[in-house]
Amino acid sequence: METKTAKLLDGKSLAAKIQQELCAAITKLQPQIGRPPGLAVLMVGDDPASAAYVRGKENACKKVGIASFGKHFPVETTQAELESVIAALNHDERVDGILVQLPLPSHLDAVTLLHQIDPDKDADGLHPINLGRLVRQEPGLRSCTPYGIMRLLREYEIPLQGKQAVVVGRSILVGKPMALMLLEADATVTIAHKSSHDLGAITKNADILITAVGRPGLVTAEMVKTGAVVVDVGMNRVTDADGNSRLVGDVNFDSIKSVAEFLTPVPGGVGPMTVAMLLQNTVNSYSKEL
């Protein structure tokens, strides 16, 4: 008897499709607005992972026709200097999106910097005003990772209305906005976290299971309902006995692929969608000027 294998939710190919759509939208809008959309990514210090992420974002901008106003600051840059740069970008008519690349050096206060960004230029969708708009189901810039997951579910025509959705993780980056977006789509939502008792009993009820905790292999096959949709936000680097490292998610992919109906790969699932929705947010902000 043939073993059933989950269909992959391919974020990489959908992100490429979204980039093509954004490129077409910018080509149409630019003659009316008189300039391309602009995104400013601010990076402090020389964290190699951050530098790679920033390069990826800037390359994606280039592909779709978004101008980059990125700035790279030395590690000793002060809070006041960064706040002054953000204030200038808030008033710069060429800039539609502003993003502070995390993590920041320990002497800087990321939350205070985020609060300085004009909510209508908040490309990451994390400003308290944008989170409040999400709670109230009002238009606003949305948190990129959950926004990308919702777009991925829609692309594969996965119904959410009335479904049992479980979000494992309650971060302000993913877990909380994810739960709110699922609620907005009329799912019945449970949030599980490190203090939840019997995680497997909770996840086993999920028609839609989203994990975002950063613990490799946390969710195993016996914790997943047959036919569930499993979205793995985890990006964990693990090293084997021979010293080879690779990226894995929060779910045990090899065992769950024979239980779930749909499953995101790591890498190539949620990650590319996060960058695509950063571009989408920038273009959403840009097009409001019409």
C-alpha positions in Angstrom: 0.0 0.0 0.0 1.3 3.4 -1.0 2.2 5.8 1.9 0.4 9.1 1.7 2.6 12.1 1.6 1.6 15.7 2.5 1.4 18.3 -0.2 4.0 20.9 0.3 3.0 24.6 0.8 5.6 26.1 -1.4 6.4 29.5 -0.1 9.4 30.0 -2.4 7.3 29.7 -5.6 4.5 31.8 -4.2 6.9 34.5 -3.1 8.3 34.6 -6.7 4.7 35.0 -8.0 4.0 37.8 -5.6 7.2 39.6 -6.6 6.0 39.5 -10.2 2.6 40.9 -9.2 4.3 43.7 -7.2 6.6 44.5 -10.1 3.6 44.9 -12.4 1.7 47.0 -9.9 4.7 49.3 -9.4 5.2 49.7 -13.2 1.5 50.8 -13.4 1.6 53.2 -10.4 5.0 54.8 -10.8 3.9 57.2 -13.7 1.0 58.4 -11.5 2.9 58.8 -8.3 6.1 60.1 -10.0 8.6 58.0 -8.1 9.2 54.3 -7.2 8.3 53.0 -3.8 11.0 53.2 -1.2 12.1 51.0 1.7 14.7 51.8 4.4 16.2 48.9 6.3 18.3 50.1 9.2 21.0 47.7 10.5 23.4 48.3 13.4 26.6 46.3 13.9 28.0 43.4 11.9 25.9 40.4 12.9 26.5 38.0 9.8 23.0 36.5 9.9 21.5 40.0 9.9 23.8 41.2 7.1 22.6 38.2 5.0 18.9 39.0 5.7 19.4 42.6 4.8 21.1 41.7 1.5 18.2 39.3 0.7 15.7 42.1 1.4 17.6 44.6 -0.7 18.0 42.2 -3.6 14.2 41.5 -3.4 13.5 45.2 -3.5 15.7 45.6 -6.6 13.8 42.7 -8.4 10.4 44.4 -8.0 11.5 48.0 -8.5 11.5 49.3 -4.9 14.2 51.9 -4.1 16.4 50.9 -1.1 17.3 53.6 1.4 19.1 51.2 3.7 21.6 52.4 6.2 24.3 50.4 8.0 25.5 51.9 11.3 28.5 51.0 13.4 27.9 49.0 16.5 28.6 52.0 18.8 25.7 54.1 17.3 23.6 55.6 20.0 19.8 55.4 20.6 19.5 59.2 19.9 21.3 58.9 16.6 19.0 56.2 15.4 15.9 58.0 16.6 17.1 61.1 14.6 17.5 58.9 11.5 14.0 57.4 11.9 12.5 60.9 12.4 14.1 62.0 9.1 12.9 58.9 7.2 9.3 59.5 8.6 9.4 62.9 6.8 11.2 61.7 3.7 8.5 61.5 0.9 10.6 59.0 -1.0 10.3 56.4 1.8 7.2 54.3 2.2 8.6 51.6 4.5 11.0 51.6 7.5 12.4 48.5 9.1 14.9 48.1 12.0 16.8 44.9 11.5 16.9 42.8 14.7 18.7 41.8 16.8 20.2 45.1 17.9 23.3 45.6 20.1 22.4 45.3 23.8 22.8 49.0 24.5 19.9 49.9 22.2 16.2 49.7 23.0 14.4 48.1 20.0 10.9 48.7 21.3 11.4 52.4 21.7 12.9 52.6 18.2 9.9 50.8 16.8 7.5 53.3 18.5 9.4 56.1 16.7 8.4 54.8 13.2 5.4 56.4 11.5 2.7 53.6 11.8 1.9 54.2 8.1 5.6 53.4 7.2 5.9 50.4 9.6 7.0 47.8 7.0 7.2 45.1 9.6 3.6 45.7 10.8 4.7 45.6 14.5 3.9 49.2 15.6 1.3 49.1 18.5 -1.1 51.2 16.3 -0.9 48.6 13.5 -1.4 45.8 16.0 -4.4 47.7 17.4 -5.8 48.0 13.8 -5.5 44.3 13.5 -7.4 43.7 16.8 -10.1 46.0 15.5 -10.1 44.4 12.0 -9.3 47.8 10.5 -7.0 48.3 7.5 -3.3 48.7 8.4 0.1 47.3 7.7 0.2 43.7 8.9 3.0 41.7 10.7 4.9 40.1 7.8 5.2 36.4 8.8 1.6 35.8 9.8 0.5 37.9 6.8 2.6 35.6 4.6 1.1 32.5 6.2 -2.5 33.8 5.5 -1.5 34.5 1.9 0.0 31.0 1.6 -3.2 29.3 3.0 -5.3 31.3 0.6 -3.1 30.4 -2.4 -3.7 26.7 -1.7 -7.5 27.3 -1.1 -7.4 26.0 2.4 -10.7 26.8 4.2 -10.4 28.5 7.6 -14.0 29.3 8.5 -15.1 27.2 11.4 -11.9 25.3 11.5 -9.9 24.5 14.8 -6.7 26.4 14.6 -3.9 26.0 17.1 -1.0 28.4 17.3 2.0 27.2 19.3 3.9 30.3 20.5 2.7 33.7 21.7 5.3 36.2 20.5 4.4 39.6 19.3 6.2 38.8 16.0 4.2 35.7 15.1 2.0 34.0 17.6 -0.3 36.8 18.7 -0.9 38.5 15.3 -1.2 35.0 13.8 -4.0 34.2 16.2 -5.8 37.5 15.4 -5.6 36.9 11.7 -7.0 33.4 12.0 -9.8 34.8 14.2 -10.5 37.5 11.5 -10.9 34.6 9.0 -13.5 33.0 11.3 -11.4 30.1 12.6 -11.7 28.9 16.2 -8.3 29.7 17.7 -6.3 28.2 20.6 -2.9 29.6 21.6 -0.5 27.2 23.3 2.8 28.1 24.9 5.5 26.9 27.2 3.1 26.8 30.3 0.4 24.8 28.4 -0.2 21.4 29.9 -0.2 18.4 27.5 0.7 20.1 24.3 0.1 17.0 22.3 -3.6 16.9 23.4 -4.0 20.5 22.3 -2.2 20.2 18.9 -4.0 16.9 18.1 -7.3 18.9 17.9 -6.0 21.2 15.2 -7.3 21.3 11.7 -4.7 24.1 11.1 -1.5 23.8 13.3 1.0 26.7 13.3 4.2 26.3 15.3 6.5 29.3 16.1 8.6 28.5 19.1 12.2 27.8 17.9 12.5 24.3 19.3 13.7 21.7 16.7 11.5 18.7 16.3 9.1 19.8 19.1 6.0 18.5 17.3 5.9 14.8 16.4 3.5 12.8 14.3 1.5 11.5 17.2 0.7 15.2 18.1 -0.9 15.9 14.7 -4.4 15.1 13.5 -4.6 13.0 10.3 -5.3 15.4 7.4 -4.2 18.5 9.3 -2.6 21.6 7.7 0.8 22.1 9.4 2.7 25.4 9.0 6.2 25.4 10.5 7.6 28.9 11.3 10.6 27.5 13.2 14.1 28.1 11.7 16.6 26.2 13.9 20.2 25.5 12.9 21.3 22.1 14.1 24.7 20.4 13.7 25.1 16.7 13.3 27.9 14.4 14.7 30.1 15.2 11.6 29.8 18.9 12.2 27.5 19.5 9.2 24.8 22.1 10.0 21.3 22.4 8.5 18.1 24.3 9.0 15.1 22.5 10.6 11.7 23.6 11.8 9.7 23.1 15.0 8.0 20.0 13.6 9.5 16.6 12.8 9.0 16.9 9.0 9.8 13.3 8.1 7.3 11.7 10.4 4.5 14.3 10.0 4.6 14.3 6.2 2.7 10.9 6.3 0.0 12.3 8.6 -0.7 15.9 7.5 -2.5 16.8 4.3 -0.5 20.0 3.8 3.0 20.9 5.3 5.5 23.7 4.9 9.1 22.8 4.2 12.0 24.4 6.1 13.6 26.2 4.5 11.4 27.3 1.5 8.0 27.5 3.3 7.3 30.5 5.5 10.7 32.3 5.2 10.3 33.6 1.6 6.8 34.6 2.3 7.9 36.9 5.2 10.2 38.8 2.8 7.4 38.9 0.1 5.0 40.5 2.6 7.6 43.1 3.6 7.6 44.2 0.0 3.8 43.9 -0.1 3.5 46.2 2.9 5.8 48.7 1.3 3.8 48.8 -1.9 0.5 49.0 0.1 1.9 52.1 1.9 3.1 53.5 -1.4 -0.2 53.0 -3.3 -2.3 54.8 -0.6 -0.9 58.0 -1.8 -3.2 57.9 -4.9 
